[in-house]
Amino acid sequence: MKKTARPSASKRAMSLTLRATLLFALIASLVVSAVGFYLYYSIDKELVRRADYQVSGRVQYFRHLLANEFPLSQLSRNPGLFENMLGNERDILTFRLEGQPPLINVNPSQLNLPPVTPVPDGQPLTLETVHHLMAPDGTPVRFARADVRIEDGRTVEITGAHFMTEESRLLETFRWEIMGAVLFAYLLIAALGYVVIRRGLKPLRNMALEATQIHPSSLSTRLSTENAPQELQQLIYSFNDMLERLAEGYQRLTQFSADLAHEIRTPVGALMGHCQVALYQPRSVEEYETLLANNMEELERISRMVENILFLARATNARSVLTITGIDVSSEITRIQEYFEGLAEEREMVLVGEGQGVLYADAILFQRAISNLVANAVRYGHEGSTITISAQPQGKGMEIHVISQGNLIPPEKLGKLFDRFYRADASRSEGGSSSGLGLSIVQAIMALHQGSVRVTSSAQGETIFTLSFPEPVSDPDHRLS
């Protein structure tokens, strides 16, 4: 048996384990990155908030000091006192009378602060009154400015600023640690994820191993659901159902091949027998003509059989070659009645037509399906009985019934009537014109129209074949090739 070639290593698709591992690690790294970014943002926000508290608290402290305890006359004589109070080499603190140069100007970095409106005297400083500035070296600076009215009535403007040098170093260190943690987490999660996912996919590999053991000679084998995870059980059930259908189809195909060989062997054997008998001794012209006539009948039978088999073979994918048109059901039933009238009279049968309306189908195939059913009814119905062809609208579709009186068809045979070469009454059809393909062709025609065919048989011998034609298709542009 020819095996399907496996792709080369260079063209082999990425394994499910590796793909799931990379995706898992990527998602985990994104989550870790998001958490790290959140922590970094929270720390940055907290450091800024602390710096703002520090700056506003410092300015507020000096406002209180100048307003109540520290006379302005001593302010300019103790600049070193304020420098020591700042505690940061780059922090800024200035005191300036309104419209005059600064009395105290502690500004080691010589940073020019932008002009902002100072907080008026008596109004408390808040975090919203602290301003932001970026130093030329990239260091963030937080500063605040406020006025205070001293004892002699003059107004002193106090400016305090804080360089976030240490805070920036702390954030930079933390940022690199977060990047390292994310990279380490990615590698660790990828390694652990690969092990876990590979272990988790073990039932899938076992399932694939079991599937490789199934061959045409072992189609009865089914995949085991024992120890299979819940997610795979539905897949195993579906796969086993598919095997069931394949086994049934394979069995039907095998039976069809055997039946076909049997059906062809019979007329071919008859032809060979006729020829051997004819050649055994000299024959007259009349005898040869009779022989050729008999052989012609057998050849015509083989020809019809081959034609029917070809039709069934093409019908599987012949939906696109249909010519869907509106059919006057009453006229078609009358035409079929007239066609089978002579054959029915030979068996003293009566054909009755009922119903009217329009259904949408391929006219030629519609006639062939009804003709096959009526031919079967005439062939297997009781002599002197009535065959009824009726049409009943069903919603937007139409149902055609062919009702005949005959022997009861057992339920176990009803399901096989549409199998190819199957005959419910083989003794009556042996050697006759029936090929056992008529109902199979009816079923194929209904499948082409996306309809269905069903059969019922009552205890009184009434057999009803029902053809269900669906509502008109939206695309009427189906043409015969």
Disulfide bonds with the S-S distance in Angstrom:
none
